[in-house]
């Protein structure tokens, strides 16, 4: 079975924190490919302040362009509406029937996992990879989850890169540089399309 990584998000904009997480997951889990999937609409976030789906997809495509194992995936954007993980995984199962799936999420998602829509189906469809920062112990949280869930959860300690898309948008709005927070091609796309400017 090939190993397919899945990293979703609003990517508004995509930055080095996202890309470093993808890279470390590829390396640590020996992934054959990593899909970067911009959400059409995050059911837990307001869409009023989000950039258009096409702008976010284009930035992800630029960021993934020269990486041999990164692929921008337009699945959720083409589907439209709220992006539920279980629906994405079910569609990917049809597209990649000979792959094991590794869904990568932040450590905070482990606390809310019991509230995820159809969580048991999610854990049947994929390994749930929890990205943690150095020294962050998820043992207690894991032990509070059902035993059969624990077998499907993989901790992944990643390099701490405290970069947030919210901060990047604020910097751009106040005319401050975001150089070295994301790729030059993404910065140029933001500039050309006047994204996040007031």
C-alpha positions in Angstrom: 0.0 0.0 0.0 1.2 3.5 -0.8 1.1 6.1 1.8 -0.9 9.3 1.2 -0.7 12.3 3.5 -3.6 14.8 3.7 -3.2 18.3 5.1 -6.2 20.5 4.9 -6.9 24.1 6.0 -8.0 27.5 4.8 -4.4 28.3 3.7 -5.2 32.1 3.8 -2.3 32.4 3.0 -0.2 29.2 3.0 3.1 29.8 4.8 6.3 28.0 5.9 4.6 26.6 9.1 2.2 24.6 6.8 5.0 23.6 4.5 7.4 22.5 7.2 4.6 20.4 8.8 4.0 18.7 5.4 7.7 18.1 4.9 8.2 16.6 8.4 5.2 14.4 7.9 6.5 13.2 4.6 9.9 12.4 6.1 8.8 10.8 9.4 5.9 8.7 8.0 7.6 7.8 4.7 4.8 9.3 2.7 4.7 8.8 -1.1 2.6 11.9 -1.6 1.1 14.7 0.5 -2.1 16.4 -0.6 -2.6 20.1 0.4 -6.4 20.6 0.4 -7.7 24.2 0.7 -11.2 24.1 2.2 -14.1 25.7 0.3 -15.6 26.7 3.7 -14.5 25.6 7.1 -17.6 24.7 9.1 -16.0 26.0 12.3 -15.0 29.4 10.8 -16.7 32.4 9.4 -16.3 32.7 5.6 -16.9 36.5 5.7 -13.2 37.4 6.1 -11.7 34.6 3.9 -10.1 35.1 0.6 -11.8 33.5 -2.4 -11.3 29.8 -2.8 -9.6 30.3 -6.1 -7.0 32.7 -4.6 -6.3 30.3 -1.8 -6.0 27.4 -4.2 -3.7 29.3 -6.5 -1.3 30.2 -3.6 -1.3 26.5 -2.6 -0.5 25.4 -6.2 2.4 27.9 -6.3 3.8 26.7 -3.0 3.6 23.0 -4.0 4.8 23.5 -7.6 8.5 22.5 -7.2 8.1 19.9 -4.5 8.2 16.3 -5.8 5.7 15.0 -3.2 3.4 17.9 -2.6 0.2 18.2 -4.6 -2.4 20.9 -4.4 -5.8 19.3 -4.4 -9.0 21.1 -5.4 -11.4 18.5 -4.2 -13.1 20.5 -1.4 -13.2 23.7 -3.5 -14.8 21.9 -6.4 -17.3 20.2 -4.1 -18.1 23.6 -2.4 -20.0 24.2 0.8 -18.8 23.2 4.2 -15.7 21.0 4.2 -16.3 17.9 6.4 -13.3 15.6 6.8 -15.3 12.4 6.5 -16.7 13.4 3.1 -13.2 14.3 1.8 -11.8 10.9 3.0 -14.6 9.0 1.4 -14.1 10.7 -1.9 -10.3 10.1 -1.7 -10.9 6.4 -0.9 -12.5 6.1 -4.4 -9.7 8.1 -6.1 -6.8 6.3 -4.3 -8.1 2.8 -3.5 -4.6 1.3 -3.0 -3.4 3.9 -0.5 -3.3 4.2 3.3 -4.3 7.6 4.4 -2.5 9.8 7.0 -4.6 12.8 7.9 -2.4 15.5 9.6 -3.9 17.9 12.1 -2.7 20.1 14.9 -2.4 18.9 18.5 -5.4 21.1 19.6 -7.6 19.0 17.3 -7.1 16.0 19.5 -9.2 17.6 22.3 -12.1 18.3 20.0 -11.9 15.0 18.1 -14.9 13.4 19.8 -17.0 16.3 18.5 -15.9 15.8 14.9 -18.6 14.8 12.4 -18.7 11.0 12.0 -15.4 10.7 13.9 -15.5 6.9 14.0 -15.8 6.6 10.2 -12.9 9.1 9.9 -10.7 6.8 12.1 -11.6 3.8 10.0 -10.6 5.6 6.8 -7.3 7.1 8.0 -4.5 7.3 10.5 -5.0 10.5 12.5 -1.6 12.2 12.7 -1.3 14.7 15.6 1.4 17.3 15.1 2.9 18.4 18.4 5.5 20.9 19.4 8.7 19.8 21.2 8.0 18.9 24.8 4.2 18.9 24.3 2.8 15.7 25.9 -0.5 14.4 24.5 -0.4 11.2 26.6 -3.2 12.2 29.0 -5.5 13.4 26.2 -4.9 10.1 24.3 -5.7 8.0 27.3 -9.1 9.7 27.6 -10.1 8.5 24.1 -11.5 5.1 23.4 -8.8 2.4 23.1 -9.6 1.5 19.5 -9.2 5.2 18.5 -5.8 5.3 20.1 -4.5 2.7 17.7 -5.3 5.0 14.8 -3.6 8.1 16.2 0.0 8.9 15.5 1.9 11.7 17.4 4.3 13.7 15.2 6.7 16.0 16.9 7.5 18.9 14.6 9.8 21.8 14.6 8.2 24.8 16.3 7.4 27.5 13.8 5.1 30.0 15.4 3.7 31.5 12.2 0.0 32.2 11.8 -1.9 33.2 8.7 -3.9 35.7 10.8 -0.6 37.5 11.7 0.5 37.5 8.1 -2.8 39.1 7.0 -2.5 41.7 9.7 1.1 42.5 8.6 0.0 43.0 5.0 -2.9 45.2 6.0 -0.5 47.4 8.0 2.0 47.5 5.1 4.6 45.4 6.9 6.8 42.8 5.2 6.0 39.0 5.3 9.3 38.0 3.7 10.7 34.8 5.1 7.3 33.8 6.5 6.2 32.3 3.1 7.6 31.7 -0.3 8.5 34.6 -2.6 6.0 33.3 -5.3 3.2 33.5 -2.8 4.2 37.0 -1.7 4.2 38.1 -5.3 0.8 36.6 -5.9 -0.6 38.4 -2.9 1.0 41.7 -4.1 -0.3 41.3 -7.7 -3.8 40.5 -6.5 -3.9 43.1 -3.7 -4.9 40.5 -1.1 -5.4 41.4 2.6 -4.7 45.1 1.9 -7.0 47.7 3.5 
